Amino acid sequence: MWTHKNSILLRFSSLFAGGIDGGRRLWFLATLVLTLTTAVAAVEEAPASRRHAYAAMMYMGTPRDYEFYVATRVMMRSLAKLNVDADLVVIASVDVPARWVQTLQEEDGVKVVTVENLKNPYENQGNFNTRFKLTLNKLYAWSLVSYDRVVMLDSDNIFLQRTDELFQCGQFCAVFINPCIFHTGLFVLQPSMNVFKNMLHELEIGRENPDGADQGFLASYFPDLLDQSMFHPPANGTKLDGTYRLPLGYQMDASYYYLKLRWSIPCGPNSVITFPSAPWLKPWYWWSWPVLPLGLSWHEQRRKNLGYGSEVPVLLIQAVIYVGIIAITRLARPSLSKLCYNRRPEKSIVILHTTLKVAAMWSIFAAYTVPFFLIPRTVHPLFGWPLYVLGVASLSSIVINVFLLPPLPVLTVLLGISGSLFVMAFPWYLNGVIRALAVFTYAFCCAPVAWASLMKMSSSLQNLLEREAFFPRLGESTQMSELNKLY
């Protein structure tokens, strides 16, 4: 580019030396200025080559692929908002949908590296969990040799502040959440093709792996990390050599928070929260809060960085349907008496009574469970819980009107769930122990009420079925049937 500019300058000088007229001189001067301006702008706009990267991985084949995709986007956007001095990289398996890859690249500014899934040789171990089958793809981080250092991340991390000082760590650094085994939700590495090829060789020969996942393999590959020194970033910004333990503040297990309802991690900056919990209690699920207080923290990060535009239309459609169901059931008020017209032999009546009781109980169960599974899993809890309550109320109204049950006993469990949410969401508990005792006391007090409501529903259903009006004898007039309803 600078050679091109020098040739323009030489050409311009020769033209002046040749005695060109004033008009041509002015035209060439304007061309020169425009060319130089364009070249300088191109240099300034060209992205600088970064030496470090924050990386995560994505693969397909689990029931929760979409949730982890959303979680990865939220984490990457939160890092970008912190203005980290590093590239954002996602190691994606070849079967990740193209539209997801395009969204990561174009909307989130992420560099996507596409890889083949590594075959997991530990699938036949007795303790192997199939959800960890493809976690060995994390080893591809060592193949990112265009970077000096890489911080490899799981998607369930919440960054509270920048952690760029981690790039000063050595060839491998990780946090010990467990006293004896380091956690692979965040670790620092120096990419190396030699190390990567050696890891693949170790997989082929079946290196010992306690859990069959990435954590067990890496713990076996770096067995002496527990004996290494704690990482303290040099003040002059130089990079360290060797392996180091990272302070716990870089991987604050959410369970530490639940005991005191505040953070008190003395070693290292309180920078990153991680959620190594059961899969269905990850923070991005709408039911995670207020069951787990920190669930709201993750959703606040999503609200600020990504939003909920993809789920809001689904929520609105479901809400309209539920309101419509309530309105229709209030107007139609269907009656079970319209479903049965003939008197059956006594044996058939007993079977019919039992069948209707079972149908009523299963209908109530469905009214409480169906809305739960229809709500998009990653919506904000303040959207998810109200929609769940509305959905249960609407489907319960159908059960109430079809089986002519008293409304309050049917809705008692819903009222109990709503009350428990307020108890768990109460923000002024002194610590987690008091919070747990409050929830237990509330459940203990509600249990007799829930049992009484169940007995009331069973009794109402039995009285309903024993009325002659609902099973008129063959040949009885409709008028007689209507008179029987009086008692």
N, C-alpha and C positions, 0 to 999 in steps of 0.2 A: 504493500500500500504506500509506504514512504518512498519507494523507488518510483512509483507512478507519479507522486507529487513532485519529485525532483525533475522528472522528465518534462512535466508541465512548466516548471520554473525555467528550465533551460530553453524550452521552446519560446516562452514569453520573452526572455532576454534577447534571443536571437532576432525576434520580430522587431524589438525596439532598436537593436543594432542595425537592422536593415532599413530603418527609416520609414516605417509604415505610417500611414496618415492617422490623425487623431481619432477618427471614428472607429477604425479597426482596433486601435490601442484600447479604447474604452470597452469595446466588446470583449476582447481577450481578458481584460482586467476583471470584468464581471464574471466571466467563466472561471477564472482562477479562484476568485473568492468563493463562488458557489461550490467548486470542487473541494477546496480545503475545508469548508464548513461541513460538507457531507461526510468527509473522511473522519474528521474529529468527532462528529456525532456518532458515527458507527463504532469508533473505538470506545466512547463513553458508554454506549448502550450495550456493548457486548458483555455478557455475563462473565464475571471473573471465575476462573477455575478454582473450586473449593477443594481443600485438602481433607476435609472431614465429612462424615455423614451420620445422620440418624437413620437407622434402617428398621423395618418391620417386615414380616412375611405374611402372605395370604395364600391359602390353598382351598380347594373345594372337597366336598365329600362328607360334610357333617350337617346335622340338622340346623346348625346355627351359622351357616356361611354368611348370610346377609347381615346378621348382627355384628359379626367380626369385621365385615367390610365397613359398616357404619362406624364402628369403634376405631378402626384404623384411620378413617378420614378425620374423625374428631381429634384424635391424637396428633396427626400430622398438622392439622390446621392450628391447633393450640401451640405447637412448636414454632410454626411460622409466625404466629402472633407475638411470640416471645423474642422474635428477631434473632434466632440462633444463627451463628456463623457456620453453617454447614448445609450440605445438600440433604434433602429428604428423599429417601429411597424405599421402595417397596419391592421385595423379592416375591414375585407372583408366579405361581405354577401355570403351566400352559393352558389349563382348563378354566382359569378365571375368566368370566365373561368379558368380552371385548368392550362392552359399554362401561363396565366398571373401570377397566384399565384407562379408557379414554377420559372418564370423569376424573380419575386421580391425576392424570397428566395435565388436562386442560383447565380444570376448575381448582385443583388443590396444589398445583405446581410441584407434583411429585415425580421423581424419575422412577420408572417401572423397569425392573430387570426380570425378564421372563426366563424361567428355568423348568427343567424336567423334574418331576417328583423323584426324590431319592427312595429307593426301595428299602423298607424297614425290615432288617433281618431278624428282629426280635418279636415278630408277630405271634409266634407260637409259644412264647413264654407264658407260664401259668398266671402271672400277675399282670399281663399286658392289657392295657385299656385301649380300645380301638379308636377313641377320640384323639390319641396321641400318635396315630399311625404315620402322619406326614410331618410331624414336628421336626424331624431330622433335616427338613429343608432349611432349617436355620443355619446349618453348616455352610450353606452357600455364602454366608457373610464373609468367610475367609477368602472368597474368590473376588471380592470387590477391591482389586489391587490398585485401582486408580486413586484410592484414598489412603492417607497415612494412618488414620484411626477411624473406627466405626463403632458407634454405640448401638448395639442390637437390642430391640425392644419387643415385648409382647404388647398386644393392643389394649390391655386393661390397665394402662398406666395413666395417671393424671399428673401433669407437670405443674408445679406451683411456681417455679422460677427457672431461669436458664441454668443449664448444667454443662456449658461448653468447657468448663475446666476438666471434665472427664477425658477430653481428647489429649490431655497431658499424661494420662496413665500409660502403663506399659503394654506388653504384648497380650496380656489377658488379665482382666480385673472383674471381680464380681462381688455381690453382697451375700453375706450369710444371714438369711432370715432364720433358717433352722440352725441350731448351734453347731451342727457338724456338716451340713450339706449346703453349698451355696445355691442361690436362686438364679435361674436363667431368664427371668422376666426383664432384666436389664444387665448387660455386661459390656465391657469395652474390649476390643480386640484390635490387633494389628493385622490387616489382611496379608495373606501370603499363599501363593499357589502351592508351595511346597507343603505347608501345613494342611491345606485343603486336600491335596492328593493323599497325604498320609492319613487323614481322617477317613477318606473313602476306603483306603486300604484296610484300616482298622475295622470298618464296617464289614468288609468282605470276609475277614478272618474271624469275625464274631467277638469283638472285644467285649468284655464284661459290661453289662448295662443293667442296673438294678430294676429300673422301671420300664425299660424299652422305649423311652422317649429321649428328647434332646437333653434334658437335665441329667438323667442317669448317665448318658454317654459322656457328656462334658465333665461331669464329676469324676468319671473314671479316667478321662483323658488328662485332666489337671488334678491329680490326687493330692498334691502338696500345697494347694492354695491356702488351706487353713493355717499353715505354718508361716505364711508370708507376712510381710509388714503391711500396716494400714496405709492406704493412699492418702497423701497430703499434697495438693497441687503446688509445685514450686512457684514462688512469687514472680520469678523472672519469665515465666511462660514456657520454659523448656520441657521437653518430653522425657519421661522416665523410661528406663528399660527394665524388663523382667515382669514378674506377675505380682499383683497386689490384691489385698482385700479392700473392698469399698466400704465406707461408713454406712451404717444402717439408714441414714437419712436419705440415701439415694433409692431405697426400696422400702418405704414405710408400709408394712403390712396393715391393711385396714383393720384387722382384728385388734391391733394395738390401740386403736382409737376407741373402739367400742367399750373398753373397760373403764376408761376415765372420761370419755366423750370430749377429749381434747388431745392434742399431740404433745408428747413429752419425750422426744427422741434426743438424747443428749449428744450422740456422736454424729458429727457431720451435719451439713445444712439440711434442713427439712425441705427437700426439693421435689420428691416423686412419691406418689401414693400408688400402691399396687394392690390388686384384689385376687390373690391366689385362693379363691373360695370355690364352692361347688358351682358347676357350670350354670345352673339355673338361678344363681344369686349374683351374677355379674352386674355391675352397676348400671348398664345400659337398659336393663329390663324395667318396664314401668312399675312392676310390683316390687322392685328392690327398695323403694322408699315408700313409707317410713319404716319398713321392716329393718333395713340397714340404713342408718342415718346418712352415711356418705354417698348413698345412691344419688341424692339430690345434687351433690357436688359435680358428678360426672355430667348430669343433665344440664346443669348450668353452663358447663363448658361447651356442650353441644349447642345450647341456645345461643351462646355468644359467637360461636365459630362456624356453625353449620346450619342451624335452624331445623325446622320440622316441616318444611314445605311439602315433602313427598308423602307424609302421613296425614296431614290435615284434611284433605278431601275425603279420605276413607273414614276419618272420625266424624265428619259432618254427615256423610251418607248414613252411617250407622246410627247416629243420634236421631236423624229424621225418621228412620225406620222404626226405632224404638218408641218415639213419641207417637207415630202413627198407630203402632200396635196398641198402645195404651188407649188412644182415642177410640179405635175400633172396638176393643173389648168393652169399653164403657158404654158404647152405643148398642152393640149387638147383644151382650150379656147372654151367650149361649147357655143352654141348660142340658144337663145330662139326661133329663127325662125324655128329650126328643130322640135319644139314641136307642132306647129300648121300648118295645111295645108288647111283647108276649110274655106271659107267665110261664116259666120253665119248671120242670120237676125240681124238687127240693135239692137233689144232688147237684143239678146244674146251677142252681142259685148259689150254692156254697162256692162252687168253682168260680162263678162269675164275680161273687163278692171279693174273693181272694185276688182274682185277676185285676179288678178295678182298684183295689188297695195298692197292689204292686205298681200299677200304672200311674196312680196318683203320686206315689213316693218317687218313682223314677222321673216323673215329669218335674217335680220340685227340684230334684237333683240336677236335671238338665237345665232348668231355669237358672241355677247358680253357676253352672260350669261352662255352658255354651258361650256366654258373653266374654268370659275370661280368655278363651282361645280365639275369638274373633278380633279382638283388639290388636292392632299392630304392636309387636313386642317392644319396639324401641321408642315409643312415644314418651312424652314427658309424663311423670306420675300425676301431675296436676290435671292432665287431660285423661290419662288412663283410668284412674280410680273413679272420677265422676261418671265416665261413660260406662264403667262396669256396674256401678250402682243403678244407673238408668236402665241398662240392659236387663239386669236381674229383676227390677221392678216391672218392666214391660212383659217379660216372659212369665213372671209370677202372676201377673194379672190374667193371663190366659188360663193358667192352672186354677186360679181362684174361681173364675167364672165357669169353666167347664165342669169342675168337680164340686161347685157350690161350697167352697171351703171358706172359713172366716179369714179375712185378710191379715189380721195382726199375727196369728201364729205362723202363717206362711212367711211373713216378712220379718219375723223376730231375728232370724239368723242374719239377715241383711242389716238390720239395725245394730246387731252385735258387732258385725264386721266394721261398720261405720264408726262405732264407738271405739273399737280397738285401734283404728287408724289415728283417731284424735289422741288416744293415750300414748301411742308410740311416737307421734309427731310432736308431742309437748316439748318445747325447746329448753326448758329450765331445770332439767334434772341435774343433780350435782355430779352424778357419775353413772356409768353403765349398770352397776349393780342395782342402784335404786330404780333405774328405768326397767330393768328386768323384773324386779319385784313388783313394780306397779302393773306391768303387763300380766304377770302371773295372778296377782290379786284380782284384776279385772276379769280374767278368764275364769277364775274360780267362782266369782260372784255371778257370772253370766251362765255358767253351766246348768244350774237348776232351772233357770228361766228357759233356756233352750230345750231342756228335757220336757218341761211342762208344756211348751208350745207344740212339741212333737206329739205328746199324749193328746192334746186338744185337737190337733189335726186328725189323729187316728179315730178319736171319739166322734168327731163331726162327720167323718167319712162313713163310719159304721152306722150312725143314726140316719144318714142320708140313704144308704143302701137298704135299710130295713123298712123304709116307707113304702107302702103299697103303691103310692102314686107313681113311683118310678118304674114299677113292673106290673102294669095293669094286666089282668087276666084276658086271655083271648076271647073276644066277643064283648068285653065291657065297653060301655059307651064312653066317649070322651068327657061327657058331662059328669059321670060318676068319678072318673079319674081326677077331674078338676076339684070335685068336692072332697076327695081324699086328701088333697093338699092342705086342707084347713087344719089338719092335725099332724 
